Amino acid sequence: MGPRLKSTLWWIFAIVFTVVIASYQRKTGPTYPVSGKVTVNNSQINYKLIRTAENDKDAPMLVTVPDTSVSGSIAYKRYKSFDTLSNAEMFRSIDTAYDMSFSNIWNSISGNPRTYKLDPNLKFMMPKQPAAGKIEYTISLKGKNEIVPLSDHPIVMRFKGPVPMIILLPHILLMFLAMLFSTRAGIEALRNGNKTYLYALFTLIFFIPGGLILGPIVQNFAFGAYWTGWPFKGLFHFGDMTDNKTALAVLGWLVAVIKLRKNPSARGWAIAAAIILLAVYLIPHSMFGSEIDYTQQK
């Protein structure tokens, strides 16, 4: 197997590995929807409960239940507050697709009464909260002779400000490329390859603007603060885990690049930096993130 083919295969491995790690981080984060299934009226209901929403409007809560004899209710309150639970019934709208169907429109034209069909989705509009404000809620479905909760414990959802895609997409792309080149640099170091410094340098080139420039800008749009981690919260207050992860990983690769520039054979620093970045990626995204503690407000 020639060197070029080996390099190609290692790049394919690095890409697949990075995609898997990015998917793992997204799915294990506290904002990823909670999904599952329950049985109501002898029918299986698959659900997905959201845990994040933008705060420029009320958040639509949807549970698809085709059986219109099934109703739903929601109990909610602000997270970390002294609020009492608010209870509300979920509702169904008119199925607009059915309402605008050819047969229904023809009924109107021909003078026959139009028929209506209820939407299969049970809905509730969760009142919007300030950025970093959280709501905890539970949803229950009511069948003919049963009430079935969709979760064993309250679901916590966090509101955030809208982030422009022109900022968010480059941030995501640069962070992905940083992880990709970090993985490839670690492989190159383990193989005693001659491109370890080059891949390490590219890791830092992508990581600094992605994590230390665009990352804080994204956070400011979402939660109104550029940086909420160490050291700006004080020496013994570590703040937002995401900020701290970014700072640690950038520092690790900065040291590795400096060491490799001085001594190309110091590949152990690249391996250590790659392990650090992998470790911080394995910590769920947005863990210990910004939140409002309503119990501290007067």
N, C-alpha and C positions, 0 to 999 in steps of 0.2 A: 504493500500500500504506500503510495507516494506521499510526500509531505503536504502537497496541496489538498489531496483527498482527506488526509487526516485532519487538517485544519478546518476543512468544510464540515466534516462530521462533528468536530468539537463545537463549531459554531451552531450547528443544528441542535446539539445537546444543550448548549447554553441558552438558546432561544426557548426551547421546550421547558427547560428548568425554570427560566424566568417567568414564563407564562403561568406555570403551575404555582409558583410562589406568590405571584401577584393575585391569582385567583383565590388562593388560600387566605391571603391577608384580607381580601375584600369580603369573603364569605364568613370569616370568623370575627369580623368587626362588629361593634355594638350598634351600627346603623343598618346592617344587612337585614332584610325582612325575615320575620319568623314564619315558617310555613309548616303545614301539617295537614291532617285530614281527620274528619269526624264522621259519624253516621247519625243522620237525623231522618226520621220517618222511613227507615230502612234504605236510605239512599246515602251514598258516600259524598261528602262535601270536602273538596280541596280548598284550602285557604292560604293566603299570604298576607301577613299583617305588617304594615310599614313601621319603620323605626326612625325615619328621618323625613323632613318636609321643609320646603322653603317658606319663609315667613311673610311673603308678599300677599298671601291669600290664605283662606281657610284650607285645611288639608282634607282631600276626599278620602274617606275610609270605605273600602269596597269589599264585600264578600259575595262571591258568585254562588247563588242558590237558585237553581232553575225551578224548584218546587215552590210556587208562590203561596202555598199554604203555610210555609215556614216563615216566621218573623224573626227579627233580631233586635237586640238591645245592647247599649254600650254604657259602661260606667267609667268615669274618668275624673281626674283632678290633676292639678299641677304637681309635678314631681318635686320632692323636697319642699313641701309646704304644709301648712296647718289646715288646708282646705278640706271641706267635707266632699264626699263623692257626689258628682252630678250624674244623674241617670237620664237617658234619652232613648227613644225608640228609633230604630233605623227605618228607612223608608225605601220605597220603590218608585221609580219614575215610569212614565209611559215609554214603551219601547219605540224610539223614534224611527228606527229602521223599518219596523213593521207598520208604523203609522204612515210612513211615506211610501209604502209599497204600492205597486201599480194597481192591485186589486182594491186597496183602500181608497186611492185617489179616484178610481173609476166609480166606486160606490158614491162618492160625493158628486161626481159629474152626472151620474145617472139618477140621482135623487134618493138612492138607498142610504140607510144609516151606516156611518163608518163604524168599524169595530176597533177595539183597542186591546192592546196586549201589554202586560206589565214587564218591565225590564227584569232580567234574571238577577241583577245585582242589588243586594241590600246596601244602602248607602247611609253615610253620616258625614257631615262636614265638621271636622275638628277645628275649634276656634284657634286661630293663629296666635303664636306667642312671640315675644321678642327673641332676637338672635341669642342662641344658647339656652333658651327656655325649654323646659322639658315637660311632657305630659305622660302620665301613666294611665293605662286604660285596659279594660277587659271587655271582650265581646262574647255574648251568649246567643245561641240560636234556640228558638222555641218551636218544637214540633207539636204533634197532636197530643202526646201524653208525656213529653219530656222537655227538659231545658238542658242544653249541652253547652258548656263553656268551651271556647276555642283555645284556651291556655290555662295551665295550672297556676300561673302567677301573673301579675300585671305586666303588660308590655310597656316599655319606656321608649318614647319617641322624642327626638330632639329637633327643634326648629333652627334653621340657619338662613342667612341672607343669600339671595341669588348671586352666583359667581358667573361673570361673563365667560362664555366659551372661549373667547380669544385669549383669556388668561388660563382657564382650567385645562384646555387641551394641551398646550405646550408644557404645562407643569406635569401632567400625567405622562406625556411622551418622554420628557427629559428624565423623569424618575425611573421610567421603564428602561431607558437606555443606560442609565447609571447602574442599575441592577444587572443588566445584561453584560456590560463591559466589566463589572466587578466579578461576575461569575467567570467570564472568559479569562480575566487576569489571574484569578485564583487557579484555574486549570493550567494556564500557561506556566505559572510559578511551580506548580506541582510537577509539571513535565520538564522543568528546567529549560523552557523555551526561551528564545531570544527576544520575544516581544512583550515580556512582562511589564517593563517600564512604559511602553507605548500604550498598552491596554489600561494600565493604572492611571496614566495621565488622562486618557479619554474618560475614564470613570469620574475623575475629579472635574473635568471640563463640563460634563453633563450634570453632575451632582450639585455643584455650587449654584448655578443659576436655577436649576430645578428645585432644589431643597432650601437654599438660603435666600433666594430672591423671589421666585414665583410662589414658593410655598407660603411665606408670610403674607404675600399679597392676596393669595386665595383665602387665607385665614382671616384677613382683615375684612374682605368682602363678606365672608360667611359669619364671622363672630365679632367683628369690630375691634380686633386686636392683631397686631402684626406678629407678636411673639409672646407666648405665655409660659414658656419653660425657663429652665435655668439659663443664665444666672439672674435674670431681671426680676424674678419673684423673691430674690433673697438667697443667701447661701444654703439654708436648710429647707428651702421650699422648692420642690422640683417641678411643680406645675404640670403643664400639658405633656403627656408622654410622647406625643408625636414630635413636638419640638425638640425634646431631649434626645429622642432616637436620631433625628436628623443631625443634630450637633455632634453626637458621638460618632456617627458613621462618617461624616465629613472630616472630622478630626483624625479618625483612623486612616482614611485614605490620603489626607494631607501629609501625615507622617510617613506613610508608605512611599509616596511619590518622592519626598525629599530624600529618604534613605536610598531608594533605588537610583536616584539621579547621582548620588555620591558614589554608590557601589552597586552596579547592576546585578551582582550576584547575591544581594541581600533580599532574596525572594521570600524569605519568611515573613517579612513585613507585609507583602502583598497578600499572602495566605491569611495572616491575622486580620488584615483589613477586610478581606472578603468574608471571613467568618463573622466578623462584627456586623457587617452590613446584612448578611443572611440572618443573623440572630435578631436584629432589630426589625427586619421584614416579617419574621415569624411572630412578632408581637402584634396583635390585632390593631388595625388602623383605627385612629380616633379613640383609643383606649385612654381613660382618664382625661378626656377632652374637656373643652370649655362647657360650663353649665352654670345656670343661675340657681343660687340657693335662696329660695323664697322665704325660708325660715329666718334668714338674717335681715330681711327687709321689714321696715316699719310701715 
